[in-house]
Every structure is written in C-alpha cells, then in structure tokens.
Amino acid sequence: SSPHVTSTQVAVVGVQTVDVAGQALGGRTLALDIGGTKIAAAWVGPAGQVSNRAEIATPSGDAEVLWSATRDLLTTRLDGESPTGVGVGCGGPLRLDTGEVSPINIHGWRDFPLLARVRDLFPAARVRLHNDAVAMAAGEAWLGAGRGIGSFLGVVVSTGVGGGLMLGGRTLDGGTGNAGHIGHVVVDPSGPPCGCGGVGCLEAIARGPAVVQYALDTGWQPEGKADGRALVAAAQAGDGVAVAAIDRAGRALGVALASAAALLELDRVVVGGGFAHGAGELLLGPARTAFARHAGMDYVRRCELVPAGLAVDAGLIGAAALVRW
C-alpha cells in the first residue's frame, strides 16, 4: 500500500517547501539517474514503485556520444506513454540556473545543456534536474530514512562522493545548485589530489575507485577484477588489506560529517550510494567512530549516521521525487 504522508512531512521543489498532507500523488514519473559508472532510467509510480527499468554502463566518448546513449535509454522506456513529469539526477557539479552539467566523473560533459536536451525530448512534460545527491536526499525525505527529519544531509558514496542538504524541510541549493557537496570538503590537507583540482578532498579518499586503488597500492591482490564489489567481498572474507582500505575511507567520511554536523546542526546523515550500500558497516562503523572522536559538542553528537532507506533504485526514486512534489 502507498505510504501515508503525514501533516509533518513536506515536499521539496528546488528551494520551495510545499505541504503535501492529503494530496494525491497520482500518475507515473519518468526518472533518469546519471552517474560515472552507470546511467539508469525507469518509470516511478506514486508509491515509489519502479517499473520498466534499464541501465547502461556510462559510455566514454564526447558529449554527443554520451547524450545519444542517454536519449536512447530514455526513449526506449516510454512504451507509448508520454510523460507529464521527468526527473533527472546527475553527478555534479552543475548550474541550476542554466541546466548545464559538468560531472567530475563524466569527462565528456562540460557545461553540457542537459536540461534543455531533455526538455526538447519531452516538451509537454515538467522536467526537473538536480545533483544526484540532492535527488537522493529528496527521495529519502519522501520514502526513506529522511522521512519526518527536519535537517539532514544525504550522502552518496559511489564512483564519486556527493551530498544533498535538507535543512528545516527545504533543500539548500546555494548560488549555483551545488550546496552540500560534501565530497569536496578537505579531510587531509596533505592527502591525495582530487579530480576537482583540490587536494585531500573526501572524494579523493572515499570514492569507490579511490578506495580500490589505495588497496592495490598497499598490497591487495584480487583474484579477479579489481573493483569495489570485489574489494568489499575480500574485506567480508577477512582480507586485512581490504578491511584497512575501507576503514580509511570510513574514517575520512566520519571526519567530514563531524564538520558538516557542527556547521549545520544536522539531525541525521543518511549515507547511500553503490559503494556505501555494498560496504555497509565496514564503511559506516569506522565513520561513526571517527565522527564520535571529532564531534565534541552535544548538539553535534546528537546527529546520527544511518544507512539510506532506499538502497535499491534510490537514484531513480530520488529523481522522481524532484518532480512529484
């Protein structure tokens, strides 16, 4: 059955807050989730049910190669139905005012007019674009671990590390739409270079590919493919090098989150994304330990770190949440 929306819950559209108590969430939304590893599309129903889902590996190549693959993925989901709403979550950074995206982990798109391209495909639809982590936070506020939570940070730990802020029931966008991007908070000033051009960013230490590379550099010897899934499996099997690599990432995450909680007085941090979901407590346990070590004041310590409630298809449900409200 559809989850009940109480009078204390809010719906989020950009920086607008709308009370949705008693409003029907009818119809389906076409959702698109774009990341550095994969691109997924599906229909999402009024209770978050996902149907006609498909995904592709994120292509390498120039902007038009990427767009062609994305367009085809969207249009083959239609089944003859014209969407009235299309939600798009895309890795950042982006510019909300122009609808242009420049994802750090998708090198072919720089200032790419993604919003305009999707609107050209579906001129009669309401199209919403935001950072994939903001979409994740909106989805968690709708149906996940952020329901009824006044101020929380949604964190995506996957190919990159992103964040979306919900403060007092509102998204915080910032001047260009990139507020909350926790992945580019510095956790080690003498740490590794980051793809953003900075040094020692959380993303440079905790994103899945960086954790894998650190494990390889410190002696991990995978039996097959060296990727995040294999690293987590090795850690679960007791491989000390794999455990240490994930522990390092978790500690960096905890340091960054303690700083964010102190700055913003967060009630909760909701951690999702492919790598975080796979690693589970191997990542969150060290993050909580580091958080406790660096959270000195009572108002910071009351913030809790929890796994995302929408572990399956969170990006698609979040993209739909951008539109539904």
Backbone hydrogen bonds, N-H to C=O, Kabsch-Sander energy under -0.5 kcal/mol:
donor,donor_aa,acceptor,acceptor_aa,energy
6,T,4,H,-0.7
9,Q,6,T,-1.5
11,A,18,V,-2.8
13,V,16,Q,-1.9
16,Q,13,V,-3.0
18,V,11,A,-2.3
20,V,9,Q,-0.6
22,G,5,V,-0.6
23,Q,20,V,-2.2
26,G,24,A,-0.8
29,T,44,V,-2.5
30,L,85,G,-2.4
31,A,29,T,-0.6
31,A,42,A,-3.3
32,L,87,G,-2.3
33,D,40,A,-2.9
34,I,32,L,-0.5
34,I,89,G,-3.0
35,G,33,D,-0.6
35,G,38,K,-2.1
39,I,56,I,-2.6
40,A,33,D,-2.6
41,A,54,A,-2.5
42,A,31,A,-1.8
43,W,51,S,-2.5
44,V,29,T,-2.8
45,G,49,Q,-3.1
48,G,45,G,-2.0
51,S,43,W,-2.5
54,A,41,A,-2.2
56,I,39,I,-2.4
58,T,37,T,-2.1
66,L,62,D,-2.1
67,W,63,A,-2.4
68,S,64,E,-2.7
69,A,65,V,-1.8
70,T,66,L,-2.1
71,R,67,W,-3.3
72,D,68,S,-2.3
73,L,69,A,-1.9
74,L,70,T,-2.1
75,T,71,R,-2.8
76,T,72,D,-1.9
77,R,74,L,-1.6
78,L,75,T,-1.1
81,E,78,L,-2.0
86,V,126,R,-2.7
87,G,30,L,-2.5
88,V,128,R,-2.7
89,G,32,L,-2.7
90,C,130,H,-2.0
91,G,34,I,-1.5
95,R,100,E,-2.7
96,L,176,T,-2.4
99,G,95,R,-2.1
100,E,95,R,-1.0
101,V,112,F,-2.3
102,S,93,P,-2.7
104,I,92,G,-2.1
106,I,103,P,-1.5
109,W,106,I,-1.4
110,R,108,G,-0.7
112,F,101,V,-2.5
114,L,112,F,-2.4
115,L,99,G,-2.1
117,R,113,P,-2.0
118,V,114,L,-2.3
119,R,115,L,-2.4
120,D,116,A,-2.2
121,L,117,R,-1.4
122,F,118,V,-1.9
125,A,122,F,-1.7
126,R,84,T,-2.8
127,V,125,A,-0.7
128,R,86,V,-2.6
130,H,88,V,-2.2
132,D,90,C,-1.8
135,A,131,N,-2.4
136,M,132,D,-2.2
137,A,133,A,-2.3
138,A,134,V,-2.5
139,G,135,A,-2.5
140,E,136,M,-2.5
141,A,137,A,-2.2
142,W,138,A,-1.7
143,L,139,G,-2.9
144,G,139,G,-0.7
144,G,140,E,-1.1
146,G,140,E,-1.4
147,R,140,E,-0.5
147,R,144,G,-1.5
149,I,146,G,-2.0
150,G,148,G,-0.5
152,F,166,M,-2.7
153,L,268,R,-1.7
154,G,164,G,-3.1
155,V,153,L,-0.5
155,V,270,V,-3.2
156,V,162,G,-2.3
157,V,155,V,-0.6
157,V,272,G,-2.9
158,S,156,V,-0.6
158,S,160,G,-3.3
162,G,156,V,-2.2
164,G,154,G,-2.5
166,M,152,F,-2.8
167,L,170,R,-2.8
168,G,166,M,-0.5
169,G,150,G,-2.2
170,R,167,L,-1.0
171,T,14,G,-0.5
172,L,165,L,-1.5
173,D,171,T,-0.7
177,G,173,D,-0.6
179,A,173,D,-2.3
181,H,178,N,-1.2
182,I,180,G,-2.7
184,H,181,H,-1.9
185,V,182,I,-1.8
187,V,200,G,-2.6
188,D,200,G,-1.5
191,G,188,D,-2.6
194,C,198,G,-2.8
197,G,194,C,-2.0
200,G,192,P,-3.2
202,L,185,V,-2.0
203,E,183,G,-3.0
205,I,201,C,-0.7
205,I,202,L,-1.3
206,A,202,L,-3.2
207,R,203,E,-1.6
208,G,158,S,-3.0
210,A,207,R,-0.6
211,V,207,R,-2.2
212,V,208,G,-2.2
213,Q,209,P,-2.2
214,Y,210,A,-2.4
215,A,211,V,-2.2
216,L,212,V,-2.4
217,D,213,Q,-2.6
218,T,214,Y,-1.4
219,G,216,L,-1.3
220,W,215,A,-3.1
227,D,225,K,-1.1
231,L,227,D,-2.4
232,V,228,G,-2.5
233,A,229,R,-2.2
234,A,230,A,-2.3
235,A,231,L,-2.4
236,Q,232,V,-2.8
237,A,233,A,-1.5
238,G,235,A,-1.5
239,D,234,A,-2.7
240,G,238,G,-0.5
243,V,239,D,-2.5
244,A,240,G,-2.3
245,A,241,V,-2.0
246,I,242,A,-2.1
247,D,243,V,-2.6
248,R,244,A,-2.3
249,A,245,A,-1.7
250,G,246,I,-2.6
251,R,247,D,-2.6
252,A,248,R,-2.0
253,L,249,A,-2.3
254,G,250,G,-2.5
255,V,251,R,-2.1
256,A,252,A,-2.1
257,L,253,L,-2.4
258,A,254,G,-2.1
259,S,255,V,-1.7
260,A,256,A,-2.2
261,A,257,L,-2.7
262,A,258,A,-2.0
263,L,259,S,-2.1
264,L,260,A,-2.4
265,E,261,A,-1.8
267,D,151,S,-3.0
268,R,151,S,-1.2
269,V,304,E,-2.8
270,V,153,L,-2.6
271,V,269,V,-0.6
271,V,306,V,-2.8
272,G,155,V,-3.5
272,G,270,V,-0.6
275,F,157,V,-0.9
276,A,157,V,-1.9
277,H,273,G,-2.9
278,G,274,G,-2.0
279,A,275,F,-2.6
280,G,276,A,-2.5
282,L,279,A,-2.0
283,L,280,G,-1.4
284,L,280,G,-2.6
285,G,281,E,-2.1
287,A,283,L,-1.6
288,R,284,L,-2.7
289,T,285,G,-2.1
290,A,286,P,-2.6
291,F,287,A,-2.6
292,A,288,R,-2.6
293,R,289,T,-1.8
294,H,290,A,-1.8
295,A,291,F,-1.8
296,G,294,H,-1.1
300,V,297,M,-0.8
301,R,297,M,-2.5
302,R,298,D,-1.5
303,C,300,V,-1.7
304,E,267,D,-1.5
306,V,269,V,-2.8
306,V,304,E,-0.6
308,A,271,V,-2.4
311,A,309,G,-0.6
313,D,311,A,-0.5
317,I,313,D,-2.4
318,G,314,A,-2.6
319,A,315,G,-2.2
320,A,316,L,-2.2
321,A,317,I,-2.0
322,L,318,G,-1.3
323,V,319,A,-0.6
323,V,320,A,-1.2
324,R,320,A,-2.4
325,W,321,A,-0.9
